[in-house]
């Protein structure tokens, strides 16, 4: 199914139902041989879309191979970019990320300028997203030269999210880092959800249905799991089911 030009409306319609969404993050550099079978189970459990990308080791060939395997599933395939050359017309959309708390302007705006014409050439639907590294941030923090927001500094996170909102970014992605021992805290999510209108995505270290539910109750609208899919697919399926059954916490922003 091709969904070009429709991903934003697809996500909006699902969010309007009042329940949280789930994205399954597939890393082409760690492509399992049974990806099709795993993807089918993820879709049956209720995942709302596939994020395709990884920080290290991803090639154009592995990106395209992954997208080809996922092509037959009736959910959007969204590129989660790590470099400007990792784009493909086989995807439906791209999280057009700006790493706002990077010390390197390349990751704030330079990569976006360099890739913009290719994104338009491939007719990828752009989902403007502020990418904020929280806590230790893992590999993404190191590669992106980020100055991570401390887990407990809700005010600083709110300042970044508010700037993103004022610049017209539709999504704010709070990233604790792949395999993080701690997730973004629900208190931080709640602070943002009550003050900004951008949709809040939370990823990194989410390893239990209980934690997913806590984050959604706090106002997270999209939960992302990645490493867990590779390590314990059954647990990942339970997180998807818990997320999709949970009502999103109330928001004060209109």
SULZITA-V533590 format. One record per residue. N is the residue number from 1. RES is the residue in one small letter. D_FIRST is the distance of its C-alpha to the first C-alpha in Angstrom with 1 decimal. Layout:
<<N,RES,D_FIRST> <N,RES,D_FIRST>>
This chain:
<<1,x,0.0> <2,x,3.8> <3,x,6.4> <4,x,9.5> <5,x,12.5> <6,x,11.2> <7,x,11.7> <8,x,15.4> <9,x,15.4> <10,x,13.1> <11,x,15.7> <12,x,18.5> <13,x,17.8> <14,x,17.7> <15,x,20.9> <16,x,22.6> <17,x,22.7> <18,x,25.2> <19,x,23.8> <20,x,22.9> <21,x,19.5> <22,x,19.0> <23,x,17.4> <24,x,17.5> <25,x,18.9> <26,x,18.3> <27,x,20.9> <28,x,20.3> <29,x,24.1> <30,x,24.3> <31,x,21.5> <32,x,22.4> <33,x,22.4> <34,x,20.7> <35,x,17.8> <36,x,15.3> <37,x,17.8> <38,x,18.4> <39,x,14.8> <40,x,14.5> <41,x,17.7> <42,x,16.8> <43,x,13.9> <44,x,16.3> <45,x,18.9> <46,x,16.9> <47,x,15.8> <48,x,14.1> <49,x,12.4> <50,x,13.2> <51,x,15.8> <52,x,16.3> <53,x,19.8> <54,x,23.4> <55,x,26.9> <56,x,28.5> <57,x,27.7> <58,x,24.1> <59,x,23.7> <60,x,21.2> <61,x,20.9> <62,x,20.3> <63,x,17.8> <64,x,15.7> <65,x,16.4> <66,x,15.1> <67,x,11.8> <68,x,11.4> <69,x,12.3> <70,x,9.9> <71,x,6.8> <72,x,6.4> <73,x,7.0> <74,x,5.9> <75,x,7.9> <76,x,8.3> <77,x,9.8> <78,x,13.1> <79,x,15.9> <80,x,19.2> <81,x,21.5> <82,x,24.8> <83,x,25.8> <84,x,25.2> <85,x,24.2> <86,x,21.3> <87,x,18.6> <88,x,15.6> <89,x,13.3> <90,x,10.7> <91,x,10.5> <92,x,9.3> <93,x,12.8> <94,x,16.3> <95,x,19.0> <96,x,21.6> <97,x,24.5> <98,x,28.2> <99,x,30.4> <100,x,33.1> <101,x,35.6> <102,x,35.8> <103,x,39.2> <104,x,37.6> <105,x,36.4> <106,x,34.0> <107,x,31.7> <108,x,32.4> <109,x,31.7> <110,x,32.3> <111,x,29.1> <112,x,27.2> <113,x,29.3> <114,x,28.8> <115,x,25.0> <116,x,24.5> <117,x,24.5> <118,x,22.0> <119,x,19.6> <120,x,20.0> <121,x,19.9> <122,x,16.5> <123,x,15.4> <124,x,14.5> <125,x,14.7> <126,x,18.0> <127,x,18.9> <128,x,22.8> <129,x,24.1> <130,x,27.7> <131,x,27.9> <132,x,31.1> <133,x,32.6> <134,x,34.7> <135,x,37.4> <136,x,37.6> <137,x,34.0> <138,x,34.0> <139,x,32.8> <140,x,30.8> <141,x,34.0> <142,x,36.0> <143,x,33.7> <144,x,33.0> <145,x,36.8> <146,x,36.3> <147,x,39.1> <148,x,37.7> <149,x,38.3> <150,x,40.5> <151,x,39.1> <152,x,41.9> <153,x,41.9> <154,x,39.9> <155,x,41.6> <156,x,40.5> <157,x,36.8> <158,x,37.2> <159,x,38.7> <160,x,35.7> <161,x,33.2> <162,x,35.3> <163,x,35.4> <164,x,31.6> <165,x,31.4> <166,x,34.0> <167,x,32.2> <168,x,29.1> <169,x,26.9> <170,x,24.4> <171,x,24.2> <172,x,26.9> <173,x,26.1> <174,x,29.1> <175,x,29.1> <176,x,31.8> <177,x,30.7> <178,x,29.0> <179,x,31.2> <180,x,33.6> <181,x,36.4> <182,x,36.1> <183,x,33.3> <184,x,33.5> <185,x,35.9> <186,x,35.1> <187,x,38.1> <188,x,36.5> <189,x,33.2> <190,x,35.3> <191,x,37.3> <192,x,34.3> <193,x,32.5> <194,x,35.7> <195,x,36.1> <196,x,33.0> <197,x,30.1> <198,x,27.5> <199,x,25.0> <200,x,26.3> <201,x,24.4> <202,x,26.5> <203,x,26.2> <204,x,28.6> <205,x,30.8> <206,x,29.2> <207,x,30.2> <208,x,31.0> <209,x,29.6> <210,x,32.8> <211,x,32.3> <212,x,28.7> <213,x,30.2> <214,x,33.1> <215,x,30.9> <216,x,28.8> <217,x,32.1> <218,x,33.3> <219,x,30.4> <220,x,27.6> <221,x,24.3> <222,x,22.0> <223,x,23.2> <224,x,22.1> <225,x,23.1> <226,x,22.9> <227,x,26.0> <228,x,26.4> <229,x,23.2> <230,x,24.9> <231,x,28.3> <232,x,27.9> <233,x,24.5> <234,x,26.2> <235,x,27.6> <236,x,24.3> <237,x,22.9> <238,x,25.9> <239,x,25.4> <240,x,21.8> <241,x,23.3> <242,x,26.3> <243,x,24.4> <244,x,22.1> <245,x,25.3> <246,x,27.3> <247,x,28.1> <248,x,28.1> <249,x,31.7> <250,x,33.2> <251,x,33.1> <252,x,36.1> <253,x,34.2> <254,x,33.3>>
